[in-house]
Amino acid sequence: KHIEEIATKLKELGFVERVEVSKKFPAQIEVTLSYDAHGNHKITDVKRISKPGRRMYVGTTDTHSVKNGLGARILSTPKGILSDREARKVRAGGENLFEIW
């Protein structure tokens, strides 16, 4: 469920074109990446921040933008999976999962 919410958030941000979840056991998620008009991937790079050995948390004031607003930071908050913009808007902090641009 957690991974499905992250994939849905990436679709809302425009990095992913389509997300499909199979209802069979074991559940599988099929993700189609988005491309720009020139045929290039919209995802240039991903930087994982929080890892199982070291969880990284940010407060409401520490959620700054990524690449001057061209990228996004994905947070796991008590209000669900949020991007950095949404977390600043609702003033929520949480686990800093990764940055994508």
C-alpha positions as CSV (number, residue, x, y, z in Angstrom):
1,K,0.0,0.0,0.0
2,H,2.9,2.4,0.8
3,I,4.6,1.8,-2.5
4,E,1.3,2.2,-4.3
5,E,0.8,5.6,-2.7
6,I,4.3,6.7,-3.7
7,A,3.7,5.7,-7.3
8,T,0.4,7.6,-7.3
9,K,2.1,10.7,-5.9
10,L,4.7,10.5,-8.7
11,K,1.9,10.3,-11.2
12,E,0.3,13.5,-9.7
13,L,3.7,15.2,-10.0
14,G,4.0,14.2,-13.7
15,F,7.1,11.9,-13.4
16,V,5.0,8.8,-14.1
17,E,2.3,8.5,-16.9
18,R,0.3,5.5,-15.6
19,V,0.1,3.3,-12.5
20,E,-1.8,0.0,-12.5
21,V,-2.1,-2.3,-9.5
22,S,-3.1,-6.0,-10.1
23,K,-5.7,-7.4,-7.7
24,K,-4.2,-10.9,-7.9
25,F,-1.9,-12.4,-5.3
26,P,0.9,-11.5,-5.1
27,A,0.0,-7.9,-6.0
28,Q,2.1,-6.2,-8.7
29,I,2.4,-2.6,-9.6
30,E,3.0,-1.7,-13.3
31,V,4.4,1.8,-13.8
32,T,4.8,3.6,-17.1
33,L,7.3,6.5,-17.2
34,S,6.6,9.9,-18.7
35,Y,8.5,11.4,-21.6
36,D,8.8,14.9,-22.8
37,A,8.2,16.1,-26.4
38,H,11.7,15.1,-27.5
39,G,11.4,11.6,-26.2
40,N,13.6,12.0,-23.1
41,H,12.6,10.7,-19.7
42,K,11.1,13.2,-17.3
43,I,13.1,11.6,-14.5
44,T,16.7,12.7,-14.6
45,D,17.9,11.4,-11.3
46,V,16.7,10.1,-7.9
47,K,18.5,10.5,-4.6
48,R,17.4,8.2,-1.8
49,I,17.6,10.0,1.5
50,S,16.1,7.8,4.2
51,K,17.5,4.3,4.4
52,P,16.7,1.3,6.6
53,G,19.9,1.8,8.5
54,R,19.4,5.5,9.0
55,R,16.0,7.1,8.9
56,M,16.1,10.8,8.1
57,Y,13.2,13.0,9.4
58,V,12.5,16.7,8.6
59,G,10.4,19.2,10.4
60,T,7.9,21.5,8.9
61,T,10.4,24.3,8.4
62,D,13.1,22.1,6.9
63,T,11.2,21.0,3.8
64,H,12.9,23.1,1.2
65,S,12.5,22.8,-2.6
66,V,14.6,20.6,-4.8
67,K,16.5,22.0,-7.8
68,N,14.8,25.4,-7.5
69,G,11.3,23.8,-7.8
70,L,12.1,21.6,-10.8
71,G,12.3,18.5,-8.6
72,A,10.3,17.2,-5.7
73,R,11.0,15.7,-2.3
74,I,8.7,12.9,-1.2
75,L,7.9,12.7,2.5
76,S,6.0,10.1,4.5
77,T,4.0,12.2,7.0
78,P,1.1,11.4,9.4
79,K,-1.1,13.0,6.8
80,G,0.1,10.4,4.1
81,I,2.6,10.6,1.3
82,L,3.2,14.2,0.4
83,S,5.5,16.2,-1.8
84,D,7.6,19.0,-0.4
85,R,5.2,21.7,-1.6
86,E,2.2,19.9,-0.1
87,A,4.0,19.4,3.2
88,R,4.8,23.1,3.4
89,K,1.2,24.0,2.6
90,V,-0.3,21.8,5.3
91,R,2.7,22.4,7.7
92,A,3.6,18.7,8.1
93,G,7.0,17.1,8.7
94,G,7.9,13.5,8.5
95,E,10.3,10.9,7.0
96,N,12.3,12.3,4.1
97,L,12.1,9.3,1.6
98,F,13.8,10.6,-1.6
99,E,14.4,13.5,-4.0
100,I,13.5,13.2,-7.6
101,W,14.2,15.6,-10.5
